[in-house]
């Protein structure tokens, strides 16, 4: 199932394949992405959680927060910030 098909499937189908969809999206979180790709990823997560179950929403938010925190604290990121 691809995200372009989410609008045409039932809520039950989304919930049944939500774990796989979350896994596919989370693979992209650790990549270096540009703003348009990050915005698209955010829209995909929003669509997934608005149609499917929100039970793993906080886990996803924590994962994103951990990734941002680790990038902020890494030595390779410091010169870019300064």
DSSP file (Angstrom, degrees, kcal/mol; ACC not computed):
  #  RESIDUE AA STRUCTURE BP1 BP2  ACC     N-H-->O    O-->H-N    N-H-->O    O-->H-N    TCO  KAPPA ALPHA  PHI   PSI    X-CA   Y-CA   Z-CA
    1    1 A X              0   0    0      0, 0.0     2,-0.3     0, 0.0     5,-0.0   0.000 360.0 360.0 360.0 134.4    0.0    0.0    0.0
    2    2 A X    >   -     0   0    0      1,-0.1     3,-1.6     0, 0.0     4,-0.3  -0.760 360.0-114.3-109.8 158.4    1.3    3.4   -0.9
    3    3 A X  G >  S+     0   0    0     -2,-0.3     3,-1.2     1,-0.3     4,-0.4   0.783 113.4  64.6 -65.9 -26.5    0.3    6.7    0.7
    4    4 A X  G 3  S+     0   0    0      1,-0.2     3,-0.3     2,-0.1    -1,-0.3   0.752 102.2  51.9 -65.7 -20.7   -1.3    8.0   -2.5
    5    5 A X  G X  S+     0   0    0     -3,-1.6     3,-1.4     1,-0.2    -1,-0.2   0.526  83.9  90.0 -90.2  -7.5   -3.8    5.1   -2.0
    6    6 A X  G X  S+     0   0    0     -3,-1.2     3,-1.2    -4,-0.3    -1,-0.2   0.830  80.5  58.4 -61.0 -33.4   -4.7    6.0    1.6
    7    7 A X  G 3  S+     0   0    0     -4,-0.4    -1,-0.3    -3,-0.3    -2,-0.1   0.733 107.6  48.0 -69.7 -20.1   -7.5    8.3    0.6
    8    8 A X  G <  S+     0   0    0     -3,-1.4     2,-0.3    -4,-0.1    -1,-0.2   0.300  98.5  81.0-105.2   8.6   -9.2    5.5   -1.2
    9    9 A X  S <  S-     0   0    0     -3,-1.2     2,-0.1    -4,-0.2     0, 0.0  -0.762  81.1-103.5-114.0 161.2   -9.0    2.8    1.5
   10   10 A X     >  -     0   0    0     -2,-0.3     4,-1.9     1,-0.1     5,-0.2  -0.356  29.5-112.4 -79.4 162.1  -11.1    2.2    4.5
   11   11 A X  H  > S+     0   0    0      1,-0.2     4,-2.5     2,-0.2     5,-0.2   0.853 117.9  56.6 -61.0 -35.9  -10.1    3.1    8.0
   12   12 A X  H  > S+     0   0    0      1,-0.2     4,-2.1     2,-0.2    -1,-0.2   0.905 105.6  49.9 -64.0 -42.3   -9.9   -0.6    8.8
   13   13 A X  H  > S+     0   0    0      2,-0.2     4,-1.5     1,-0.2    -1,-0.2   0.892 111.1  49.5 -64.1 -39.4   -7.5   -1.3    6.0
   14   14 A X  H  X S+     0   0    0     -4,-1.9     4,-0.6     1,-0.2     3,-0.3   0.939 111.0  49.0 -64.4 -46.5   -5.3    1.5    7.2
   15   15 A X  H >< S+     0   0    0     -4,-2.5     3,-0.5     1,-0.2     4,-0.4   0.866 109.2  53.7 -62.0 -36.0   -5.3    0.3   10.8
   16   16 A X  H 3< S+     0   0    0     -4,-2.1    -1,-0.2     1,-0.2    -2,-0.2   0.815 120.5  30.8 -69.2 -30.0   -4.4   -3.2    9.6
   17   17 A X  H 3X S+     0   0    0     -4,-1.5     4,-2.0    -3,-0.3    -1,-0.2   0.244  88.9 105.8-110.9  12.9   -1.4   -2.1    7.7
   18   18 A X  H <X S+     0   0    0     -4,-0.6     4,-2.9    -3,-0.5     5,-0.2   0.876  75.3  56.3 -62.8 -39.7   -0.4    0.9    9.9
   19   19 A X  H  > S+     0   0    0     -4,-0.4     4,-2.0     1,-0.2    -1,-0.2   0.920 110.0  45.5 -59.8 -43.9    2.5   -0.8   11.5
   20   20 A X  H  > S+     0   0    0      2,-0.2     4,-2.2     1,-0.2    -1,-0.2   0.898 113.3  50.1 -66.0 -41.0    4.1   -1.4    8.1
   21   21 A X  H  X S+     0   0    0     -4,-2.0     4,-2.2     2,-0.2    -2,-0.2   0.906 110.2  49.9 -65.0 -42.3    3.4    2.1    6.9
   22   22 A X  H  X S+     0   0    0     -4,-2.9     4,-2.8     1,-0.2    -1,-0.2   0.896 109.8  51.8 -62.1 -40.5    4.9    3.6   10.0
   23   23 A X  H  X S+     0   0    0     -4,-2.0     4,-1.3    -5,-0.2    -2,-0.2   0.912 109.2  49.8 -62.9 -43.1    8.0    1.5    9.5
   24   24 A X  H  < S+     0   0    0     -4,-2.2     4,-0.5     1,-0.2    -2,-0.2   0.903 114.3  44.7 -63.3 -41.6    8.3    2.7    5.9
   25   25 A X  H >< S+     0   0    0     -4,-2.2     3,-1.4     1,-0.2     4,-0.4   0.904 108.0  56.8 -68.8 -41.2    8.0    6.3    7.0
   26   26 A X  H >X S+     0   0    0     -4,-2.8     3,-0.9     1,-0.3     4,-0.5   0.752  93.8  68.5 -67.1 -22.8   10.4    6.0    9.9
   27   27 A X  T 3< S+     0   0    0     -4,-1.3     3,-0.4     1,-0.2    -1,-0.3   0.819  99.6  51.2 -61.6 -29.1   13.2    4.7    7.7
   28   28 A X  T X4 S+     0   0    0     -3,-1.4     3,-0.8    -4,-0.5    -1,-0.2   0.605  89.5  80.3 -84.8 -11.9   13.3    8.2    6.1
   29   29 A X  T <4 S+     0   0    0     -3,-0.9    -1,-0.2    -4,-0.4    -2,-0.2   0.837  93.0  47.2 -65.4 -32.6   13.6   10.0    9.5
   30   30 A X  T 3< S+     0   0    0     -4,-0.5    -1,-0.2    -3,-0.4    -2,-0.1   0.543  94.0  95.8 -89.4  -6.2   17.3    9.4    9.8
   31   31 A X  S <  S-     0   0    0     -3,-0.8     2,-0.8    -4,-0.2    -3,-0.0  -0.417  87.9-104.6 -78.4 158.8   18.2   10.5    6.3
   32   32 A X        +     0   0    0     -2,-0.1     2,-0.3     0, 0.0    -1,-0.1  -0.775  53.1 179.1 -83.9 112.3   19.3   13.9    5.5
   33   33 A X        -     0   0    0     -2,-0.8     2,-0.1    -4,-0.1    -4,-0.0  -0.857  25.6-124.6-120.2 149.1   16.3   15.5    3.9
   34   34 A X     >  -     0   0    0     -2,-0.3     4,-2.3     1,-0.1     3,-0.3  -0.386  40.0 -95.3 -82.4 168.2   15.5   18.9    2.4
   35   35 A X  H  > S+     0   0    0      1,-0.2     4,-2.4     2,-0.2     5,-0.2   0.867 121.9  52.9 -55.1 -42.6   12.5   21.0    3.6
   36   36 A X  H  > S+     0   0    0      1,-0.2     4,-2.1     2,-0.2    -1,-0.2   0.911 111.7  46.4 -62.7 -38.4   10.1   19.8    0.9
   37   37 A X  H  > S+     0   0    0     -3,-0.3     4,-2.5     2,-0.2    -1,-0.2   0.899 111.9  50.7 -69.4 -39.8   10.7   16.1    1.7
   38   38 A X  H  X S+     0   0    0     -4,-2.3     4,-2.3     2,-0.2    -2,-0.2   0.896 110.5  50.0 -63.5 -39.2   10.4   16.8    5.4
   39   39 A X  H  X S+     0   0    0     -4,-2.4     4,-2.2    -5,-0.2    -2,-0.2   0.902 111.1  48.7 -65.8 -40.4    7.1   18.5    4.8
   40   40 A X  H  X S+     0   0    0     -4,-2.1     4,-2.2     2,-0.2    -2,-0.2   0.909 110.9  50.7 -64.4 -41.9    5.8   15.7    2.7
   41   41 A X  H  X S+     0   0    0     -4,-2.5     4,-2.3     1,-0.2    -2,-0.2   0.906 110.2  50.1 -61.3 -42.4    6.9   13.2    5.4
   42   42 A X  H  X S+     0   0    0     -4,-2.3     4,-2.5     1,-0.2    -2,-0.2   0.895 109.9  50.3 -63.4 -40.6    5.0   15.2    8.0
   43   43 A X  H  X S+     0   0    0     -4,-2.2     4,-2.5     2,-0.2    -1,-0.2   0.881 109.2  51.9 -65.6 -37.3    1.9   15.3    5.8
   44   44 A X  H  X S+     0   0    0     -4,-2.2     4,-2.6     2,-0.2    -2,-0.2   0.925 111.0  46.8 -64.3 -44.2    2.1   11.5    5.4
   45   45 A X  H  X S+     0   0    0     -4,-2.3     4,-2.8     2,-0.2     5,-0.2   0.922 112.4  50.5 -62.6 -42.9    2.3   11.0    9.1
   46   46 A X  H  X S+     0   0    0     -4,-2.5     4,-1.8     1,-0.2    -2,-0.2   0.916 112.8  45.9 -61.9 -43.2   -0.6   13.4    9.7
   47   47 A X  H  X S+     0   0    0     -4,-2.5     4,-1.9     2,-0.2     5,-0.3   0.916 112.7  50.7 -65.3 -43.2   -2.7   11.6    7.2
   48   48 A X  H  X S+     0   0    0     -4,-2.6     4,-3.1     1,-0.2    -2,-0.2   0.930 114.6  42.3 -61.0 -46.3   -1.8    8.2    8.6
   49   49 A X  H  < S+     0   0    0     -4,-2.8    -1,-0.2     1,-0.2    -2,-0.2   0.755 112.4  53.9 -76.4 -22.6   -2.6    9.2   12.2
   50   50 A X  H  < S+     0   0    0     -4,-1.8    -1,-0.2    -5,-0.2    -2,-0.2   0.828 121.4  30.4 -78.5 -29.6   -5.8   11.0   11.2
   51   51 A X  H  < S+     0   0    0     -4,-1.9    -2,-0.2    -5,-0.2   -36,-0.2   0.859 125.9  38.9 -91.1 -42.4   -7.2    8.0    9.3
   52   52 A X  S  < S-     0   0    0     -4,-3.1     2,-0.2    -5,-0.3   -37,-0.1   0.139 105.4 -52.4 -91.5-154.4   -5.6    5.2   11.4
   53   53 A X        -     0   0    0      1,-0.1     3,-0.3   -42,-0.1    -1,-0.2  -0.582  31.5-154.1 -86.5 146.3   -4.9    4.7   15.0
   54   54 A X    >   +     0   0    0     -2,-0.2     3,-1.5     1,-0.2     4,-0.4   0.247  65.8 108.4-100.4  12.4   -3.1    7.3   17.1
   55   55 A X  T 3  S+     0   0    0      1,-0.3     3,-0.2     2,-0.1     4,-0.2   0.786  85.0  39.3 -64.7 -26.7   -1.8    4.8   19.7
   56   56 A X  T 3> S+     0   0    0     -3,-0.3     4,-2.0     1,-0.1    -1,-0.3   0.284  85.8 103.2-103.4  10.1    1.8    5.1   18.4
   57   57 A X  H <> S+     0   0    0     -3,-1.5     4,-2.4     1,-0.2     5,-0.2   0.918  80.5  48.5 -58.8 -46.9    1.7    8.8   17.8
   58   58 A X  H  > S+     0   0    0     -4,-0.4     4,-2.5     1,-0.2    -1,-0.2   0.849 108.5  54.5 -66.3 -33.6    3.7    9.7   21.0
   59   59 A X  H  > S+     0   0    0      2,-0.2     4,-2.2     1,-0.2    -1,-0.2   0.912 110.0  47.4 -63.2 -41.9    6.3    7.1   20.2
   60   60 A X  H  X S+     0   0    0     -4,-2.0     4,-2.4     2,-0.2    -2,-0.2   0.914 111.5  49.7 -65.9 -43.6    6.8    8.7   16.8
   61   61 A X  H  X S+     0   0    0     -4,-2.4     4,-2.5     1,-0.2    -2,-0.2   0.914 111.9  48.9 -62.0 -42.8    7.0   12.2   18.2
   62   62 A X  H  X S+     0   0    0     -4,-2.5     4,-2.6     2,-0.2    -1,-0.2   0.886 109.6  52.3 -63.8 -38.8    9.6   11.0   20.8
   63   63 A X  H  X S+     0   0    0     -4,-2.2     4,-2.1     2,-0.2    -2,-0.2   0.920 111.2  46.7 -62.4 -44.4   11.6    9.3   18.0
   64   64 A X  H  X S+     0   0    0     -4,-2.4     4,-2.4     1,-0.2    -2,-0.2   0.907 112.1  50.8 -63.8 -42.2   11.6   12.6   16.0
   65   65 A X  H  X S+     0   0    0     -4,-2.5     4,-2.6     1,-0.2    -2,-0.2   0.906 109.5  50.3 -62.9 -42.4   12.6   14.5   19.1
   66   66 A X  H  X S+     0   0    0     -4,-2.6     4,-2.5     2,-0.2    -1,-0.2   0.888 110.1  50.4 -62.9 -39.7   15.4   12.1   19.8
   67   67 A X  H  X S+     0   0    0     -4,-2.1     4,-1.9     2,-0.2    -2,-0.2   0.921 112.4  46.3 -64.8 -44.2   16.7   12.5   16.2
   68   68 A X  H  X S+     0   0    0     -4,-2.4     4,-2.3     1,-0.2    -2,-0.2   0.921 113.2  49.7 -64.1 -43.5   16.6   16.3   16.4
   69   69 A X  H  X S+     0   0    0     -4,-2.6     4,-1.8     1,-0.2    -2,-0.2   0.903 110.3  49.7 -62.9 -42.0   18.3   16.3   19.8
   70   70 A X  H  X S+     0   0    0     -4,-2.5     4,-0.8     1,-0.2    -1,-0.2   0.860 111.4  49.2 -67.7 -34.7   21.1   13.9   18.6
   71   71 A X  H  < S+     0   0    0     -4,-1.9     3,-0.4     1,-0.2    -1,-0.2   0.885 109.9  51.6 -70.1 -37.5   21.7   16.1   15.5
   72   72 A X  H  < S+     0   0    0     -4,-2.3    -2,-0.2     1,-0.2    -1,-0.2   0.851 114.7  42.7 -65.2 -34.1   21.9   19.2   17.7
   73   73 A X  H  < S+     0   0    0     -4,-1.8    -1,-0.2    -5,-0.2    -2,-0.2   0.537  90.0 107.5 -91.9  -7.5   24.4   17.6   20.0
   74   74 A X  S >X S-     0   0    0     -4,-0.8     4,-1.1    -3,-0.4     3,-0.6  -0.433  70.4-132.3 -76.1 147.5   26.6   16.0   17.4
   75   75 A X  H 3> S+     0   0    0      1,-0.2     4,-0.8     2,-0.2     3,-0.2   0.839 105.3  57.9 -66.1 -34.7   30.1   17.5   16.7
   76   76 A X  H 34 S+     0   0    0      1,-0.2     4,-0.4     2,-0.2    -1,-0.2   0.761 107.2  48.8 -69.2 -23.0   29.5   17.4   12.9
   77   77 A X  H <> S+     0   0    0     -3,-0.6     4,-1.7    -6,-0.2     3,-0.4   0.744  94.0  76.0 -87.6 -25.5   26.4   19.6   13.3
   78   78 A X  H  X S+     0   0    0     -4,-1.1     4,-2.1     1,-0.2     3,-0.3   0.903  91.3  51.1 -57.1 -48.9   28.0   22.2   15.5
   79   79 A X  H  < S+     0   0    0     -4,-0.8    -1,-0.2     1,-0.2    -2,-0.1   0.852 108.8  53.6 -60.2 -31.2   30.1   24.1   12.8
   80   80 A X  H  4 S+     0   0    0     -3,-0.4    -1,-0.2    -4,-0.4    -2,-0.2   0.892 109.1  48.3 -68.5 -38.8   27.0   24.3   10.7
   81   81 A X  H  <        0   0    0     -4,-1.7    -2,-0.2    -3,-0.3    -1,-0.2   0.868 360.0 360.0 -69.2 -36.2   25.0   25.9   13.5
   82   82 A X     <        0   0    0     -4,-2.1    -1,-0.3     0, 0.0    -2,-0.2   0.497 360.0 360.0 -76.0 360.0   27.8   28.4   14.3
